[in-house]
């Protein structure tokens, strides 16, 4: 469960969310702090799970906007289900599963160092839930991927952004 508050330091009106919410504006006009009481969530600065993303696990975020460098507030959120089992993802150098391909079953802190691959433009997540980061060492902007085919990150609104590291969302995140 995640609780959002209108003002900093958990003051003002609040809204509790226990599942996905594609548009929070009907509950809160602005949201400046939140508390994750259980589970993990991906929060977005635009409605319908679009825009900048940030991964939140159990804890208190009294002023998450300055922590993330956002000028706006949370507009939508998605609950990340706990996954027990194997993790498997194929990453591709080009869109539509073209170019070099590598299969990952664990975290990769730098695809350039590990695979001599300087770009990842599509992937297929077979098992587990993953976070992809724009910089090595799991830094920079991130994107949440659940099982499915992702033929073009550019078509998903990530043009000009390269993904350089990938991390599994494991049960230790909860």
C-alpha positions as CSV (number, residue, x, y, z in Angstrom):
1,X,0.0,0.0,0.0
2,X,1.2,3.5,-0.8
3,X,-0.1,6.7,0.7
4,X,0.2,10.0,-1.1
5,X,-0.1,13.4,0.6
6,X,-0.8,16.9,-0.8
7,X,1.9,18.7,1.1
8,X,5.5,18.1,2.2
9,X,6.2,16.0,5.3
10,X,2.9,14.1,5.0
11,X,0.6,17.0,5.7
12,X,-2.7,17.9,4.1
13,X,-5.1,15.7,2.3
14,X,-4.1,12.1,1.6
15,X,-5.0,9.2,-0.7
16,X,-4.2,5.5,-0.2
17,X,-3.6,3.3,-3.1
18,X,-3.3,-0.5,-3.1
19,X,-3.1,-1.1,-6.9
20,X,-2.4,0.6,-10.2
21,X,-3.8,4.2,-10.6
22,X,-3.6,5.7,-14.1
23,X,-4.7,9.2,-13.1
24,X,-4.3,10.5,-9.6
25,X,-5.7,14.0,-10.3
26,X,-9.3,13.0,-9.3
27,X,-7.9,12.2,-5.8
28,X,-5.2,14.8,-5.3
29,X,-4.4,17.9,-7.4
30,X,-0.8,17.9,-6.3
31,X,1.2,15.4,-4.3
32,X,4.5,16.3,-2.6
33,X,5.2,13.4,-0.2
34,X,4.3,9.7,0.0
35,X,4.8,6.7,2.3
36,X,5.1,3.2,1.0
37,X,3.8,0.9,3.7
38,X,4.1,-2.4,1.8
39,X,5.2,-3.6,-1.6
40,X,7.0,-1.8,-4.4
41,X,5.6,0.8,-6.8
42,X,6.7,2.6,-9.9
43,X,5.5,6.2,-9.9
44,X,5.2,8.5,-13.0
45,X,5.1,12.2,-13.5
46,X,2.4,11.9,-16.2
47,X,-0.9,10.2,-16.4
48,X,-1.3,6.7,-17.9
49,X,2.1,5.5,-16.7
50,X,4.0,7.9,-18.9
51,X,6.9,10.3,-18.4
52,X,9.7,10.1,-15.9
53,X,9.6,7.1,-13.6
54,X,10.9,6.4,-10.2
55,X,11.0,3.1,-8.2
56,X,9.7,3.3,-4.6
57,X,10.0,0.6,-2.0
58,X,8.9,0.5,1.6
59,X,9.8,3.8,3.3
60,X,8.9,7.4,3.7
61,X,9.5,10.1,1.0
62,X,8.8,13.4,2.7
63,X,9.9,15.5,-0.4
64,X,10.4,13.0,-3.2
65,X,10.2,15.8,-5.9
66,X,13.5,17.4,-4.9
67,X,15.0,13.9,-4.3
68,X,14.2,12.9,-7.9
69,X,14.8,16.3,-9.4
70,X,11.2,16.6,-10.7
71,X,9.5,19.9,-11.2
72,X,6.1,18.2,-11.3
73,X,4.4,15.7,-9.1
74,X,3.2,12.1,-9.2
75,X,0.3,11.7,-11.7
76,X,0.1,7.9,-11.9
77,X,1.5,4.8,-10.1
78,X,1.8,1.1,-10.8
79,X,2.2,-1.6,-8.2
80,X,5.0,-4.1,-8.9
81,X,3.9,-7.6,-8.1
82,X,6.4,-9.8,-6.2
83,X,8.1,-12.3,-8.4
84,X,9.5,-15.6,-7.2
85,X,11.3,-17.6,-9.7
86,X,13.8,-17.1,-12.5
87,X,14.6,-13.9,-14.3
88,X,15.2,-13.8,-18.0
89,X,15.5,-11.0,-20.6
90,X,16.9,-10.8,-24.1
91,X,18.3,-7.4,-25.0
92,X,18.9,-6.3,-28.6
93,X,21.2,-3.6,-30.1
94,X,18.5,-2.4,-32.5
95,X,14.8,-1.9,-32.7
96,X,12.5,-4.9,-33.6
97,X,14.9,-7.4,-32.0
98,X,17.7,-6.6,-34.5
99,X,21.5,-6.5,-34.2
100,X,23.4,-8.2,-31.4
101,X,21.4,-10.1,-28.8
102,X,22.3,-11.1,-25.3
103,X,20.3,-13.0,-22.7
104,X,20.4,-11.8,-19.1
105,X,19.5,-13.8,-16.1
106,X,21.0,-11.5,-13.5
107,X,21.8,-7.8,-13.0
108,X,24.1,-6.1,-15.5
109,X,25.8,-3.0,-14.3
110,X,27.3,-2.0,-17.7
111,X,26.3,-3.5,-21.0
112,X,29.3,-1.9,-22.7
113,X,31.8,-3.5,-20.4
114,X,30.1,-6.9,-20.3
115,X,28.9,-7.3,-23.9
116,X,30.7,-4.6,-25.9
117,X,27.2,-3.4,-26.7
118,X,26.9,0.4,-26.9
119,X,23.1,0.6,-27.2
120,X,20.0,-1.3,-26.3
121,X,16.9,-0.4,-28.4
122,X,14.6,-3.3,-27.8
123,X,14.1,-6.3,-25.5
124,X,12.0,-9.3,-24.7
125,X,11.3,-9.9,-21.0
126,X,10.5,-13.6,-20.5
127,X,10.5,-13.8,-16.7
128,X,10.5,-11.4,-13.8
129,X,10.3,-7.6,-13.5
130,X,13.2,-5.4,-14.4
131,X,14.5,-1.8,-14.2
132,X,16.5,-0.4,-17.0
133,X,18.8,2.6,-16.4
134,X,20.2,5.2,-18.8
135,X,23.7,5.1,-17.2
136,X,26.0,2.3,-16.0
137,X,25.9,1.3,-12.3
138,X,22.1,1.6,-12.2
139,X,22.1,5.4,-12.3
140,X,20.0,8.0,-14.2
141,X,16.5,7.8,-15.5
142,X,14.9,4.4,-15.3
143,X,12.2,2.4,-17.0
144,X,10.1,-0.4,-15.5
145,X,9.7,-3.5,-17.7
146,X,7.3,-6.4,-16.9
147,X,7.1,-9.6,-19.0
148,X,6.4,-8.8,-22.6
149,X,8.0,-7.7,-25.9
150,X,9.4,-4.2,-26.2
151,X,10.1,-3.7,-29.9
152,X,11.1,0.0,-29.9
153,X,12.1,2.1,-26.9
154,X,12.0,5.1,-29.2
155,X,8.3,4.4,-30.1
156,X,7.6,4.2,-26.3
157,X,8.7,7.8,-25.9
158,X,12.4,7.2,-25.0
159,X,14.0,8.7,-28.1
160,X,17.6,9.8,-27.6
161,X,17.9,7.8,-24.4
162,X,20.2,4.8,-24.2
163,X,19.9,2.1,-21.6
164,X,23.2,1.0,-20.2
165,X,22.4,-1.1,-17.1
166,X,19.6,-3.5,-16.0
167,X,18.5,-4.7,-12.6
168,X,16.1,-7.4,-11.5
169,X,13.3,-6.3,-9.0
170,X,13.8,-9.1,-6.5
171,X,12.0,-10.0,-3.3
172,X,14.8,-8.2,-1.4
173,X,13.3,-5.0,-2.7
174,X,10.1,-5.5,-0.7
